[in-house]
Every structure is written in structure tokens, then in C-alpha cells.
């Protein structure tokens, strides 16, 4: 964004201005090590052409600016596997009340008739603008909200029809990382207690074993075990997100729903957290439902991508097919709107019509139309 709008740029690090100048010089001829490290961490759309598997970000030394090329991600997804999570015709609606008697006058159709599968060791990304139903989908598959209709089969569980005890058992195998790492941690609870509580609640360990596992998980996410006694406000944003990742791992899940888990982080921390997620996926054979609006990050981490618009999936397929050959008009619009870190595009006005997302509120009795999908290549479907 800075590259496309700024005449001059000033780079700050630890409260000091370390470099300033014409934007073109900053981007093409950075002098300070931190500036070079910052630019190396910026994800670039199109950098994955010709690659079949996700790619870690380079490891960057913020003090020296040195970068180390990332190691390749192992091929974790097989062919012909049984889906670990299967969603069929899922709909989620929220009632709207009005009138003098506050009767239901309609409903917000947040998610409407979507279907997808998630395989062991796979990352499926849900992308789209705010309000398109991505987070509602994530909350529905974890039963943090009760869907209106559809079927969710997760690792042998009929998620739509689980009782309270079965929901607890199901949630041992599917966990969620929320967008705001500060709001999702209790400010009055020490980090150690936040990590130990899920294991005690599910009766998986006694307190001493749970504390030992919590310390081990902190090390796994790159933090020190002596941080267990600290409170959330004593950590940076990136550290808090690592703590939330550690908490999601306490129950040894098979699936993690990552809801905008890196969107609030600056680029250098974002690269570290994305690398951590890929490392954990490789070592623990995790599956991710990765919810994001950052197309450059999605291209980097995904095996498959589903594009959502107004509660519906308009295009779904392998990552390379979606990014190299987008078929739906909305997918192409999303791609065209991604800022490019190239100052030569400064003040470039895209010939794009900017529309607000249409209202998902429908009157009582509304029957959604039946959507048809066309397979344009192997596993690549687009709404027609």
C-alpha cells in the first residue's frame, strides 16, 4: 500500500527513524538492514507460480537484514483420501426482529448452501471480503454457533446433531485460533493457567502433567517456559498469537480453524507466525481451515482455495488453478485489488467499480436459488 500511494517513506524501528527518502529509493535501494528485512518479509502475489506446495517465508534477521532461504514444505496431502471434514449444503442464518411487537421480520443469510471437504494434512483457505460469511463458516463447523441447515461430518461425528457431552469430545479434535489474540485471552488469567485449563476441563491430564505439557507447547511455538507466569498484557501481538496457537494445540487436535490469525500482525511477525503454522502442520500432520482476506498469504500457505461472496462459494479448486486461471468475475476482482510492492505503480488508478457488499438480509419465506457449478479443470469448480 505504501509503495502505491506514498511520495516519500520513513522507516521506524524501536522508536527511531532508521531510513527515509523517496519511496522508489526505499523499495529498490534500501540501505538499512531493518528496511531490507522488512521488504523481504512482504508476501508478493504471484510468487508461487510453478510451485505445487506451500512455501515458508525466508528467515530474516531484523538487526542485520540477512535472510535465509526457507526449507521446502513436505508433501503432506495424498490423493484419494477420505475427507477429515465434510460440509454439505451448510446454511447459517440469524433472525432479524422488528415492529411494535419485535417479531421476526426476516433473517441475515450469513452462509447459504455451501459445500466443501478438508483432507488430512491439507490447508483449505476461505477468502473473500468482510461480511461474506468466512468467520461464520468457521464457527459453524466448530459448533460455536448452531447452523440453520446442512450436514457437517467431522472425523465420524455428525456435528449438526451432537449433544453437550459429544460436542466436548468433538472439540478435542478441532480447535480455533481467533483474529484478535488479546481479546481471546483472559486478561486476568496467567498464560500458564490459560494453557492448562483446556486439558483439565477435558480431563486429559492432572495439573502437574498439564503444566509440563504447557511448558513444552510454549517451546514448540518459540517462547520460553518461564513465561507461563506472565499475563497477556506483558506480551507483544506476535507473542500473544503464538500463545493462542499453543492453546489450540493443548488437546492434540486434527483440525485447526485459523480465523484471520495473521491479519493483525505486521509483516515480519506475520512471516514468523505463518512459518510456525507450516512447521506445526508438517510435524503434527494438522489440517487447516485458513480464513483470510490477504490473498498473498493465502497463495503462500494453501493447497486449495474457496472464494466466498455474500455467503456463497463462487469458486473452489487447487491453489494453482485459482490463482493462475481465475474464472469467476469476483475472484478476478479480488486478485486485481491486491496492492503490489512496486513504486512504479504509484498513484495508479485501477479501473474497478467499488461496490459495497450487498445486504444479506432476506424477508421471511425467502427461498434461495439453486446454484449450479461447472468443473473447468480437475477439482476446479466455478459458480455459473
JOZI-V518138 format. One record per residue. N is the residue number from 1. RES is the residue in one letter. PHI is phi in whole degrees, 0 to 359 (none if undefined). PSI is psi in degrees with one decimal (* if undefined). BURIAL is I if it has 16 or more other C-alpha atoms within 10 Angstrom, else O. Layout:
# JOZI-V518138
N RES PHI PSI BURIAL
N RES PHI PSI BURIAL
This chain:
# JOZI-V518138
1 X none -43.8 O
2 X 301 -43.3 I
3 X 300 -33.5 I
4 X 270 -14.4 I
5 X 237 -18.3 O
6 X 262 138.1 O
7 X 281 -45.7 O
8 X 232 153.9 O
9 X 227 138.9 I
10 X 238 125.9 O
11 X 258 126.0 O
12 X 247 145.6 O
13 X 213 122.3 O
14 X 52 46.3 O
15 X 84 0.0 O
16 X 238 148.1 O
17 X 278 113.9 O
18 X 262 -18.9 O
19 X 197 141.0 I
20 X 212 157.2 I
21 X 161 -171.6 O
22 X 298 137.8 O
23 X 304 -40.6 I
24 X 299 -40.0 I
25 X 293 -40.1 O
26 X 298 -42.0 I
27 X 280 -36.6 I
28 X 265 -26.5 O
29 X 225 58.5 O
30 X 293 139.4 I
31 X 256 -39.2 O
32 X 279 142.0 I
33 X 304 -38.1 I
34 X 293 -38.5 I
35 X 298 -43.6 I
36 X 297 -40.1 I
37 X 294 -39.7 I
38 X 297 -44.7 I
39 X 292 -32.6 I
40 X 292 -22.5 I
41 X 272 -7.3 I
42 X 285 121.1 I
43 X 290 137.8 I
44 X 242 124.1 I
45 X 297 131.9 I
46 X 98 -3.0 O
47 X 285 -8.4 O
48 X 258 9.1 I
49 X 298 131.0 O
50 X 87 -1.4 O
51 X 252 134.8 O
52 X 268 -21.3 O
53 X 237 159.1 I
54 X 305 158.5 I
55 X 226 128.9 I
56 X 291 157.7 I
57 X 282 154.3 I
58 X 299 147.5 I
59 X 278 127.3 I
60 X 240 133.5 I
61 X 264 110.1 I
62 X 292 -23.0 I
63 X 279 -39.7 O
64 X 257 -17.3 O
65 X 80 1.3 I
66 X 288 141.7 O
67 X 237 143.2 I
68 X 244 129.2 O
69 X 299 141.4 O
70 X 285 152.4 O
71 X 282 152.6 O
72 X 293 146.9 O
73 X 279 132.4 I
74 X 293 152.4 O
75 X 285 107.4 O
76 X 256 -12.6 I
77 X 253 124.3 I
78 X 270 178.8 O
79 X 251 147.3 O
80 X 73 19.6 O
81 X 282 156.6 O
82 X 283 132.9 O
83 X 301 140.1 I
84 X 280 -36.3 I
85 X 231 125.5 I
86 X 233 119.9 I
87 X 246 126.6 I
88 X 232 122.6 O
89 X 51 45.4 O
90 X 283 132.4 I
91 X 228 140.1 I
92 X 227 125.5 I
93 X 228 150.2 I
94 X 235 128.0 O
95 X 294 146.3 O
96 X 244 126.0 I
97 X 252 148.8 O
98 X 195 178.0 O
99 X 85 173.7 O
100 X 293 -27.1 O
101 X 257 8.9 O
102 X 52 48.8 O
103 X 274 160.4 O
104 X 288 122.2 O
105 X 251 -6.6 O
106 X 178 -163.4 I
107 X 206 148.2 I
108 X 276 115.3 I
109 X 272 78.9 I
110 X 292 -40.7 I
111 X 228 132.2 I
112 X 227 103.6 I
113 X 59 54.9 I
114 X 254 150.4 I
115 X 221 138.7 I
116 X 195 163.0 I
117 X 238 150.4 O
118 X 233 126.0 I
119 X 259 160.1 I
120 X 302 132.3 I
121 X 75 9.6 I
122 X 257 152.9 I
123 X 247 115.7 I
124 X 252 121.4 I
125 X 260 135.0 I
126 X 257 120.0 I
127 X 236 157.6 I
128 X 154 169.1 I
129 X 282 169.1 I
130 X 301 135.1 O
131 X 93 3.9 I
132 X 273 -7.6 I
133 X 107 8.3 I
134 X 297 -53.9 I
135 X 294 -36.6 I
136 X 298 -38.2 I
137 X 298 -45.7 I
138 X 299 -41.0 I
139 X 289 -31.5 I
140 X 291 -42.3 I
141 X 288 -20.5 I
142 X 265 0.6 I
143 X 60 31.7 I
144 X 285 -15.9 O
145 X 219 153.2 O
146 X 271 116.4 I
147 X 296 159.5 I
148 X 284 -41.6 O
149 X 198 172.1 O
150 X 113 -172.5 I
151 X 224 134.5 I
152 X 232 115.3 I
153 X 247 117.2 I
154 X 233 110.8 I
155 X 51 40.6 I
156 X 92 -6.0 O
157 X 265 134.3 O
158 X 274 90.0 O
159 X 299 -32.3 I
160 X 293 -23.4 I
161 X 236 34.7 O
162 X 271 143.0 O
163 X 278 177.0 O
164 X 302 -45.9 O
165 X 293 -40.2 O
166 X 291 -32.6 O
167 X 297 -42.0 I
168 X 299 -41.4 O
169 X 293 -40.5 O
170 X 296 -37.6 I
171 X 286 -10.0 I
172 X 294 -24.6 I
173 X 255 -7.8 I
174 X 221 122.6 I
175 X 234 164.5 I
176 X 233 138.3 I
177 X 251 122.4 I
178 X 270 165.6 I
179 X 293 -43.8 I
180 X 261 106.0 I
181 X 289 -17.8 I
182 X 276 -44.7 I
183 X 292 -25.2 O
184 X 272 2.5 O
185 X 246 136.8 I
186 X 290 117.4 O
187 X 294 -17.4 O
188 X 265 -0.5 O
189 X 249 130.9 O
190 X 296 153.2 I
191 X 302 -40.8 I
192 X 301 -43.8 I
193 X 294 -35.9 I
194 X 295 -33.3 I
195 X 278 -32.2 I
196 X 283 -34.8 I
197 X 306 -45.9 I
198 X 300 -38.0 I
199 X 292 -35.9 I
200 X 287 -39.2 O
201 X 298 -38.2 O
202 X 268 4.0 O
203 X 56 43.4 O
204 X 268 -28.6 O
205 X 214 158.5 I
206 X 280 174.8 O
207 X 297 -41.0 O
208 X 292 -42.1 O
209 X 293 -37.7 O
210 X 295 -38.8 I
211 X 294 -38.2 I
212 X 295 -41.1 O
213 X 292 -37.9 I
214 X 299 -42.8 I
215 X 297 -40.6 I
216 X 296 -39.8 O
217 X 293 -37.2 I
218 X 299 -40.9 I
219 X 296 -37.8 O
220 X 297 -32.6 I
221 X 264 12.7 I
222 X 87 20.4 O
223 X 244 168.3 I
224 X 266 140.0 O
225 X 300 -25.3 I
226 X 287 -2.1 O
227 X 278 -4.6 O
228 X 301 -26.7 I
229 X 271 -1.6 O
230 X 275 162.7 O
231 X 260 160.1 I
232 X 304 -34.8 I
233 X 291 -11.2 O
234 X 272 5.4 O
235 X 242 156.2 O
236 X 283 172.0 O
237 X 299 -43.3 I
238 X 295 -39.3 I
239 X 294 -40.4 I
240 X 296 -37.6 I
241 X 293 -35.0 I
242 X 296 -38.8 I
243 X 297 -42.0 I
244 X 296 -35.7 I
245 X 294 -43.5 I
246 X 299 -40.7 I
247 X 296 -39.0 I
248 X 295 -23.7 I
249 X 270 -6.0 I
250 X 299 -29.4 I
251 X 261 12.2 I
252 X 53 59.2 O
253 X 286 164.8 I
254 X 262 -28.0 I
255 X 231 137.7 I
256 X 238 127.3 I
257 X 267 108.5 I
258 X 261 99.1 I
259 X 268 98.0 I
260 X 51 43.9 I
261 X 287 -11.5 I
262 X 236 5.2 I
263 X 289 -26.2 I
264 X 268 4.8 O
265 X 257 148.7 I
266 X 286 165.9 O
267 X 299 -38.5 I
268 X 292 -41.0 I
269 X 289 -37.4 I
270 X 301 -43.1 I
271 X 298 -40.8 I
272 X 296 -43.4 I
273 X 291 -40.0 I
274 X 298 -43.5 I
275 X 300 -40.2 I
276 X 298 -44.7 I
277 X 299 -40.4 I
278 X 291 -37.6 I
279 X 298 -44.9 I
280 X 294 -37.8 I
281 X 298 -40.1 I
282 X 289 -41.6 I
283 X 280 -30.4 O
284 X 248 1.2 O
285 X 56 47.5 I
286 X 278 153.9 I
287 X 251 140.3 I
288 X 241 133.1 I
289 X 260 99.6 I
290 X 262 109.0 I
291 X 261 123.6 I
292 X 199 160.2 I
293 X 245 1.7 I
294 X 272 97.9 I
295 X 295 -33.0 I
296 X 292 -38.9 I
297 X 290 -42.1 I
298 X 302 -43.1 I
299 X 299 -33.1 I
300 X 285 -35.1 I
301 X 253 -11.2 I
302 X 268 150.0 I
303 X 265 -43.1 I
304 X 226 158.8 I
305 X 226 136.7 I
306 X 240 125.7 I
307 X 261 124.7 I
308 X 251 142.1 I
309 X 216 122.5 I
310 X 53 44.6 I
311 X 84 0.1 I
312 X 238 150.2 I
313 X 276 117.9 I
314 X 262 -18.4 I
315 X 201 137.7 I
316 X 212 141.6 I
317 X 172 -177.3 I
318 X 302 148.6 I
319 X 304 -44.8 I
320 X 297 -39.1 I
321 X 294 -41.0 I
322 X 292 -44.6 I
323 X 278 -31.8 I
324 X 272 -25.4 O
325 X 217 60.4 O
326 X 294 134.3 I
327 X 254 -37.5 I
328 X 280 144.5 I
329 X 300 -36.7 O
330 X 290 -37.2 I
331 X 298 -44.3 I
332 X 297 -36.5 O
333 X 294 -41.0 O
334 X 299 -44.9 I
335 X 297 -43.0 I
336 X 291 -21.8 O
337 X 272 -5.2 O
338 X 288 124.5 O
339 X 296 144.3 I
340 X 246 130.7 I
341 X 286 63.5 I
342 X 224 107.1 O
343 X 298 -18.1 I
344 X 294 -15.8 O
345 X 268 11.1 O
346 X 300 135.7 I
347 X 66 13.5 O
348 X 292 127.4 O
349 X 260 115.4 O
350 X 287 137.9 O
351 X 277 68.1 O
352 X 233 137.6 O
353 X 278 125.4 O
354 X 266 112.3 O
355 X 243 140.6 O
356 X 289 148.0 O
357 X 299 131.0 O
358 X 297 156.4 O
359 X 291 133.0 O
360 X 271 6.9 I
361 X 281 129.0 I
362 X 234 150.5 I
363 X 290 161.9 O
364 X 302 140.0 O
365 X 86 0.9 O
366 X 294 131.7 O
367 X 248 114.5 O
368 X 293 146.2 O
369 X 291 151.3 O
370 X 281 121.8 O
371 X 270 146.3 O
372 X 246 143.9 O
373 X 237 142.5 O
374 X 246 133.7 O
375 X 272 109.9 O
376 X 269 -21.7 O
377 X 202 179.8 O
378 X 301 113.3 O
379 X 76 3.8 O
380 X 254 108.5 I
381 X 245 141.8 I
382 X 227 140.2 I
383 X 288 134.8 O
384 X 243 * O
